């Protein structure tokens, strides 16, 4: 298909080309970038709304600053697509998030313009401060710019960075991109503070007089403009309901300004470039700007998972045939059923309401669901506080983000043996989001924690029953239930609840000579392999262990007594995970069985479809067949 032609965008490959345009030509460029983004993302799914919201900001930053010498760090990186387009990757954009294509996040190995690798939120201020301090020590006068959303600012690490930055002379510019959204709408006192502050009619009237009529006069000097802006800051402090949070920390604060006005952005960034020391620019933007459907339903258009028709916003290959449920939806709907019968049950999420499907419970039980913002550490210890007073918290959190709360899981939950039920979504390889989002390590890092029961369901019905089992009064300990991204296999999964015995595995298929042991939904790859092997006259046994901790030692003894060769399969790091647990059991009990461990190798895995990545890592059904035949 022939590519669309763009008058201005086609002239630009790198930021140096951008600087050749006149300032008055930049609004048209921004229009073309939005058109390009919408066109490309309608065919190649990816993070949609955030990048549409920062088109003008990205153009202005690359126009005023001198990347890659000046370092621009995009917090999380959902909003960095425009940055990629302007830094040599426009022609590769159709490969976005595909195997061997460009990453959906800034990646230092992909481009010199990606100043810092991101993917988890709230790291930009700390990284930019480190870069800036390094620049000061080496006297090279580079600028460091951190672009952080108001959602990411709720995390503790962002506050730690702000606290440290305010006590330095670092040449650091923090841009607060305030769009009132993370993936879902922002929550908490900070978002309410921003809303009150920027909505002050008295402040905005005076701001119009002081800032726009005096502060932007070109004929006055920088010192005079800076003085005027200090007056503006004093007005903010005196008129706002509370004193300015950032000024209170000692950071010079500018704004808020319209983040979609390229003219205003160019002027203030040019001024701020000359002001030394740490400072913060507050801009107001709209997530999904320029595409009607994304503006009207921002959570749904945070990211697209399927190609869609631009005119209607409807998926092109929409299939209304019944599908098995997504694991996350089994969790969300099952929790409602359990909570209807047990008034102690509450749901907790760190800003992943829709991603984890706790939004379902929020609609029917709003007082029993707590979105604590992007604050994983707080989510875990908050859950511990609920548990110690007799509530039954289901802490719903992505595997890759639970890494951020590891100390709290150990110190505040497991050490005190509190009954917190961790519902760990996106366990294993997640696909297109790549290395920053794969849940590659949870079985390994959870296995060493005392008091913690760890289970992983093969099917949706198993997840449902594990959620039921975890809340039973007799199971009075922390419980981790780990499940993958994607769909299961059973359309009719809403069966009567059945208790699953703790630490009890099961035989899926009998066989001879070789036993394959799996944990979790990756066992479906083993089942596919068995069907093909059977057709070829090869019969191997398959056991679904269900529990990593405690391991079913009775079943393991039976398996090791009857099968010489053992293959373990897990959608987790091969280091320290399920295979190692079985290997340790073999060693401890003086068995002589040969064991082959299949799982994620000891390296970071990039993006691609889940099936492609299983194959690369060597534990898809074809690899399992090859392993059996080699034995």
N, C-alpha and C positions, 0 to 999 in steps of 0.2 A: 504494500500500500504506500502511495506517495506521501511524503511528509509535508505537513503544512509549512507555508512560508511565513516568516515573521520579519518585519521591516527592521526592527531594532535588535531583537533577541538573536537573530542569525548573525549579527555582527560581533557577538560576544562569545568568547571561549573562556577567557580568564578576566579577573578584575581589572587588569590594565586596559582591556578593551572597553570596559564599562566607563572608565574615567575619560574616554574620548567623547562621550556623549555630553551634550549640554544639559544643565539642570532641568530646563523646561521640557526636555525630551524624556525624562525619567518616568513621569506618570504613564506615558504611553508604553514604555518598557514594562512597567508593573502590570499593566493590562495584559500584555502579551505573555508575561510569565504565568499569570493566573490561567489564561487560556491553555497554555502549554501544559501546566500541571494537571488541570482538569481532564484534558484530552489524554494524557499519558496514564493517569491513575484510573481512568475509566477502563483501560485495557490491562494495566499492570497494577493490581491491588497493592495498597500500602497505607501509611499514615496520611490521612487526607486533610482534616480540618486545621491542624496546627500550622502546617506550612502555608496554607492559604492566608492565615492570619498574620504572617510576618513578612509578606512580600516587600512592602515598602521599607520596613526596618532592615531587611537583609541587603537590599539595594543601597540604602543609605550608608550602612556600615562599610560595605566594600567600596563605596564611592569616596568616603571621607578617610578611612584608614587604609593602611598599606599591608594587607595580608599577602604572603604568609609571614612577613617579618612581624607585623602586629598580630597578636593571637586572639582569635575570636572563638569562644568556647560556648557551645550550645548545650544548655542543661537538658538532660535526657536524650535529646536529639530527634524527637518526633518532628520538630519544626525546621529541620536542617535541609530539606529538599531544595529550597531555593538557593541556599548556599552551595549545594552540590552542582546545581545547574550553572551557576556563575563561576565555578572553579574547575572547569575542564571536563565535567562529566555529563553534560547535556546530551551528547550523542550516545551515551551508554544508558540513558535513563530507562529504556525499555527492559534492561536487565535487572532493574531494581529488585532486591530481595530474592533473586533467583540464583540457582546454583552457579557459582563462578562469576556472578554478576556483582554489581555494586551493592554495598551494604545499605540497609535502611537507617543506619545511624552513622555519625561521624566516626572515622576509623583512621588512626595514625598510619596504618600500613597501606591505606588506600590512596591518600593524598597528603601532600605537605601542607595543604590548606586546612586540614582537619587537625587542629592544634592539640586536641586531647580526645581520647576515646571515651565515649559515654554510652548510656543505655539505661542505667539506673539513675534515678532523679537526685537532684540536690547536691551534686558534686562540683558544679561549675565555679562557685565562689572560692572554695578551697583550692581548686586547681589553678584558677586564674591568679589568686593571691600568691601561690607558690611561684608561678611564672613571673609575676610582677616583681616579687622580692628578688628573684634570681637576676632579673634585668637590672634592678637597682644596684645589686652587688657587682655586676659586671659592667655597669655604666654604659649600657647600649641603648637606653632610652626607648625601648620597645613599649608599645601599649598592650595592655591585657584587658579584654572585654569579656565579661560573663553575662550571657543572656539567660535569665531564669524566669520561669512563669510563677504566677502567684500560687498555683497549686504546689509546685516544687518547693516554694518557700516555707511550706508548713513543716518540712522535715527538720529534725534536730540538727543535722549536719550543716544545713544552710545557715542556721543561727550561729553555730560554732564558727563558721567562716566569717559571718558578719561581725561577730564579736572580736575576732582576731584582726580582721581587716581594719576596723575602726581605730585600732591601737597601733597602726603603722603609718608610714608615709608612702606606701606603695602606690604606683601610678596605675590604679585599678579603677575601671569603670564597670559598674554593675547596672545592667539594664533590666528592670522589672517589667516583664511583659504581662500586664494585668488584663486577662480576658475572662476572669471569673470562672474558669474551667480547669480541671485536670483532664481526666477522661470523662467523669461525671462532673456535675456542678460542685464547686468548692464548698467546703464546710469549715466551721470553726470561727473563732473570734477574729482571726486575722483577716479573713475574707470580708467579714462584716465591717471591720475597721476601714479597709480600703473603700468599701462601698459608701460608708458614711463620709469619709474624708473627701472623696472625689465628687460626691453629690452636693457638697456644701454650696448653696446658692450665693451666700455672701462672699465666700472665698473666690468662687469662680468669677463673680462680677469684678472684684478688685484685681484678680489675676489678669483679667482682660485689659484693665487700665494700666497696671504696673508693668506686667511682662510684655504684652504684645505691643504696647504703644511706646515703651521706653527701652525695654531690654533687648529689642531686636533692631534698634537703630544702628545702621552701619557706620555712621559718622562718628559715633562716640567710641572711646577706647575700651579695651578689654577690661581694664580695672574698673571703669565706670559701669560697664554692663554687669560685672561681678558684684559691685556694690548694690546695684538695683535688684539683682537676684537675691542678695542677702535680705534686702527689704521685703522681697516677695516671700522668703522663707519665714521671716518674722510675722508676716500677715497670716501665713498658714498656721503657725503655732498659736497665735492669739485668737484666731477665728475657729479653728477646728475644735471639736468637742474635747479632744485630748491633744497633748502636744505631739508633734510628729515623731513617730516611732524611730525612724532612722536618724533624724537629727538628735534625738535623745541618746542614741548610741555614739554620736560623734561623727556620723557620716554626712557629708554634704549632700543634700537632697534637692533634686530638680524635677519639676513636673507637678501634676500629671499633664501629659500632652497627648494629642491625638496621634496614635501610632500608624494611622493610615494617611497622614498628610506628609508627603515626601518633602515638601518645602520646609516645614517646621522641623522635621527630623534632621535635614541637612544642616540647618542653621544651628540648632542646639548641639549637635554632635561636633561641628566645627569649633564651637565655643568650648565645649567640654574637653576637647582634645588639648587645649592650651592650659587647662586647670590641673595642677599637680595634686597628687594625693588621692585617697579613696573617695569615691563619689557614686551616687546612685541616681539613675534617670528612670522615672516612672512613666511608662507609656500605657495607654488604653487601646486595646485592639479587640477585634471580633474574630473568634475562632470560626473557620469556614468562610471567611469573607470572600464574597464574589460568586458563591455558588448557593443558590436559593435553598436547596434541600439541606445542605450542610449548615447554613445559618439557622434554619428553623429547627433542626434536630441535631444539635452538636454532639451529644454522646454517641448516637448511632453512626455519625460520620467522622468520629475520631480516626477510625481506620476502616478501610474497605477490605472485604475478604473475597469478593467476586467482581468480575468485570460488570460494568453497568452501562445503561443507556443514559447519555448525558441529558437528554431532553426530559426524561421521566424520572431518573434516579433509580430505576428498577433494574435488578440483576438481569443480564441478558439471557443467561441459561437457567432461568428460574424453573425449578422442578417442584411441583406441589405433591409429588408422590410421598407417602409416609417414609420418614427416615428414622433410624435409631437416634436416640437422644445424645446430645453432647454430655460428657461427664459432668461438666459444670452445672448443667440444668438438672441432672439427676440430684446433685447435691442441693441446689436451691429449692427444688420442689419437695424433696424428701424432708428437708429441715422444717418446712412449713408444717408438714404432717406431724412430725415429732413434737414441734413446739405447740401444736394445738392440744396435745395430750400431756405435755409437761411444761408447766408455766415457769420453770426455772431456766429454760433454754433461751439463750440470747445469741445473736450473730454479730461478729466483729469483723471489720475489713479495713485495711489501710488504703482507702481511695480506689478500691476495685469493685464497686458495687455491681455494675453491669458485667464487668469482666469475669467475676466469680459467681454471678447470678444471685447474690444476696439482695439485689433490687426486687426480686420476686417476693421475698419475705417482707421487705420494707413497705411494699404496697398494702399488705394485709395486716402487718403488725409493726407499724412505724416506731413504736416506743420500745421495741425489743431488738432493733438493729442499730448498730453504732458504726458509722463511717468516721474514722478518727483522722482522716487526711493521710497524706503521704508520710506516714510515721510508723514504720514497722516495729521498731523497738517499743514504742509506746503501746502499740496494739497488743503485743505479747504480754507486757507487764500489766496493762489495763485488764487483760483477760485474767491474769493471775489474781488481781485484786477482786474481780468479780467472783472468781472461784473460791477464794478464801472466806467469802461471806455467804457461800452456799448457792450461788448461781451456777449455771452450767454453760460456760462459754464455748461456742464453736468459732474458733479463730480461722477465718478463711483467708488464705494468703498464697501467692504464687511461690513455687519452690525457689526461684532465683531471687526473690525478695526476702524470703525467710532467712537467707544467708545474712542479711543485714541485722537480724535480731537474734543471732546465735547466742550471744552472752545472756540475753534475757531469757531465752528458752532454757538454758542450763541453770542460771543462777536464780531466776525468779519463779520458774515453773517446776523444772525437774528436781532441783535440790530440795524444794519444799513439798515435792510429791503432790502437786495440786492437779485437780481434774480439769485440765484444759484440753479440749479436743481440737487438734490442729488439722484443718482440712486443706491439704497441700495440693493446690491446682497446678497444672502445667509441669508435672513431674516428668523428667526425661527430655528428649529432643523436641523442641516446639516448632521447628521449621524455619519460616522466612525471617523471623526476628533475629536469629543467629546467636552468636556466642554469648552476648550479654544477657540473653533471655532463656537459654536452655536450662532446664532444671536437672543439670547433669550430676549434681553432687549430694543431693539430700539423703539418699540411702546411706552414703558413706559417712556424712557428718552427723547424722542422727544416730547411727548404730552404736556409737561409743558413749552415748549419754545414758547414765543409769536412770532407772525408774520409768523409762519411756517405752511404751508398746508401739510398734511400727507395723502397719499393714498396708497392702496395696492390692486393690481388687482387679481381677481379670475382666469381669463384666460389669455392666451398669447395675444389675441386680445385686451383685456382690457389694458394690459401693453403697447401695441402699441399705443392705443388711449390716454392713460395718458401721454406718452412721447410727443405726438403731442399737447395735451391740454396745457401742462406745458410751451411750448415755445410761445404760442399765446401772442401777444403784450399786451393784456388787463390783463393778469395774471402776474402782475408785483410785485412778492413777492417770497421769498424762497419756494421751493417746494420739498418735499421728496416723492419718489416713492419707495416702498419697495416690493421686490419679493423674492421667495425662491430659494434654490438649487433644480435642477431637471427639469423635463419636464412638459409641460402643456398638453392639451388634443386635440387641434385643429391642424390637419396637414395642412389644407389650412387657414393659419392665415393672409396672406398678403392681407387684404381687404383695400378698400378706407378708409382714415382717417376719424374718427368721433370725434367731440368734446364731452368731458364728462363734464357735468355741475359740477362745484366745489361744494362739500358738498352735493351731491345728491346720495342717495342709490337706490336700486331697489328690487322689489319682484321677487324671483326666483320661489316660489311655494306658493300657497294658502293652508290654512289648518284651523284646529279648535283647540281651547283651548290653544295650545302651539305654541309659535313662537321661532324659532331658528335664532339668528342673528350671522352672521359670517363676518370676514374681511380677505381678502386675499385668497390665493390659498388653504388654509386649508378648505375652503368652499366645496371643492370637496369631502371631507370626509362626510360632512353633506348631500350632494347629494346622496352618496352611502347609507347612513343610511336611507334616505327617501324612496328610492326604495324598500328596504327590509321592512320598516314599512308599506308602502302602500300594499304590498303583504299580510300583516297580518291585514289589515283593519284599520290601525292607520294613520290618516292624520294630519300632523303638518305643519305649515307654515315655510318658509325659506326666509330670507332677506339677501342680500349681501350689506353691508353698504358702501363698497368701501373706504369711507373717515373716518379716525379716527378724523381728525380735518380739517375743521369744521364738526361736526356730523350733520346728516340730522335730524334736530329737528322736521320738519313737519312729516317725515316718522315715527320717534320715537313716536310722539304723537298719530299717527294713530295706531301703533302697541300696545302701552300701553293701549289705549282705548278699543281695541278689544280682547286682549289676557291676561289672568290672569297670566300665567306662561311664563317666558322668560328664554331662555338658550343662553348664549353667548359663541362663540367658536373662539379661536385665537391661533395662533402658536407663542406665546409670553408669557413672564412672566405674571402670573395671578395677580401679584402685580403691580398696577399702569397702567395697559394696557387698552385694549378695553373694557373688562368687567367692569372694575372700572369706565370707562367713562360713560357707560350706567347706571351703578348703581348710579353715582353722578347725572345724569340727572333725574332719578326716584325720588331720594331724594329731589332734588332742586324743582321739580314740584309737590311734594306731591302725587305722585302716590303710590299705595299700592301693586303693582305687586310683585310676588315672582320671584327672579332672581337666577339662578345657573350659575356660571362662570366656563367654562372649558378652560384650558390652561396649561402652564408650571408651576408646583408648585414652591414654594419658596425654591428651592434648586438647586444645580448644577447637571446637567444631564450628565451622562457619554456617552460612544460611543456605537453604534449599528446601525442598519439600521434605516432610518427615520420612517418606518412603525412600527418597534419594539418600538421605543422611543415614538411615538404618543400613542401607546397602554399603555406603562408604565405610561405616564403622564395623561392618561385618556381622550384623545380627538380624538381618532381614531373613525371610523364609528361604531365599536362595542360598544365602550363606550358611544357614543351619543345615540345609540339605548337603551342601559341600562338606561341611564339618563331619556329618554323620558318615558320608561315603569315604572320607579320608581315614576315619577310624577303621 
